[in-house]
Amino acid sequence: MSDGLNWSVWDGYLGMMPDKKLSEIIGCSEDTVINRRRKLKMPAYTNNFIDWTAWDEKLGKETDQSLARKMDRAVTTVQKRRRELGIGAFRESGHRGKPRKIEWEAWDKLLGTAPDWEVAKKIGCSIRPVEKRRAKLHVPAFNRHARIDWAKWDKELGKARDRETAKLIGCSLVAVEQRRGMLGIKPFSKNDRIDWKRWDSYLGKLDDRTVGSYVGCSLSAIRRRRQKLRIPAYMSPDAQRRLIEKLQGFAS
């Protein structure tokens, strides 16, 4: 029954549920679903969903290993996402693999005045050379945590991107990330602000991409909401007619 499937109806479900479950809903073999998903280079369904909204902007701006530790994920997960978005890896060395020489005389005055990662970003190197140079000069590590009155700022955590909150407080990004994580507050996502009561009536009546453009959110956010409400994907009248004709052909 897989021949002649109208994949425009089902492509939006690929990777959003196990291949076997989707094949049962469509009424085709599991291999048919797997082959279609692989053809479109879509990853298989996994329960380990990652909200990349909070992490995409950091890809390539630090090593994959460092970001993976912050996310508590495998390094390969970060590498795969970075490559999917066409973002180059963070480089710790210059041409031909030789470490880039750092003119420390121009940077020593910054050591300890900001988190090592911020200093490294300004220099354009990895965090390790900064840590070694600071230790060599016996410069204490930057620490502004003790001066932050978190009772005043805790209510702001998760309401905006951590970087924006850090600027508002006047502290490092790491300080905000660590405090938010300690309190178990999820990172900010623009999808959290969606008034779904206003938009639910449009789901399935227009294609997901169009609804997403009106709502101002990602295509995947629309798909997840529609599937949560068990609303079928939009199908144009012509597509419906063609599908009915094919189904009638199978039944005859």
C-alpha positions, 0 to 999 in steps of 0.5 A: 500500500506504500506505492502512491503515498501522498507524502505531503500529508505525512512528511510533517510527522517523520521523526515526531514519533517512532517509525513503526507507530507512524507506519501503522497510522499510514498503513504501510511498512515500517521500512517505507517510513524509514526510507522516506525519513532517510531520504529527507535526512530527518533524524529518527524520533527520540525521547531526548528532545533538546530545545536548541533555541537556547543553545544554537547561538553558542555553537562554534563560539566555544569548543563542542566539548565545552558546550556538551558539558554545559548541556549534559549531552554527548559531544557528538550531539553538539557536533551533529547540530552544528554541522546541520546548521553549517556552523564551523567548529571553534578553532583553538589554533591558526593555519596548518594546526600550529597554535596561534601566538598570543601577544599577552602584553596586550591582554594581560590587563584583562585577566581576572577582570571578567570570566576566563571564557569572556576574555578568551572570546575577546582574544579569539582563543580557547579558555585553556590558554587564558587559564594558564596565563592567569595562573602563571601571573598569579592573577585571581579568577574573576568572581562577581557571584558574591556581589549579586543580590539574587533575591532581587534578580531571581524573578527575572531568570528564564523571562529573557535570554540568559545573555540579556539577563546578564547584561541587565544584572551586570554580571557574567553569562555563566553566573546567570546560567548557573543560578538558573540551573540551580533553581531548576528554571528552564531557559527562555524560549520565545515559544513559551510566550505563545497564546495558544488559545488564540492560534489553536483554531488555525492548526490543521486549517492552514499548513504548519509553515504558514501558521508558524509565520503568523504566530512568529515561532518555529515550524517544529513548535507548530507541529508539536502543538498540533500533534499534542491536540491530535489535529491532522496536518493540513491538506488542500482540497485538491490533495484530499480529492487525490488521496480519496481517489487513490484510496478508492483505487486500493479498495476496488 
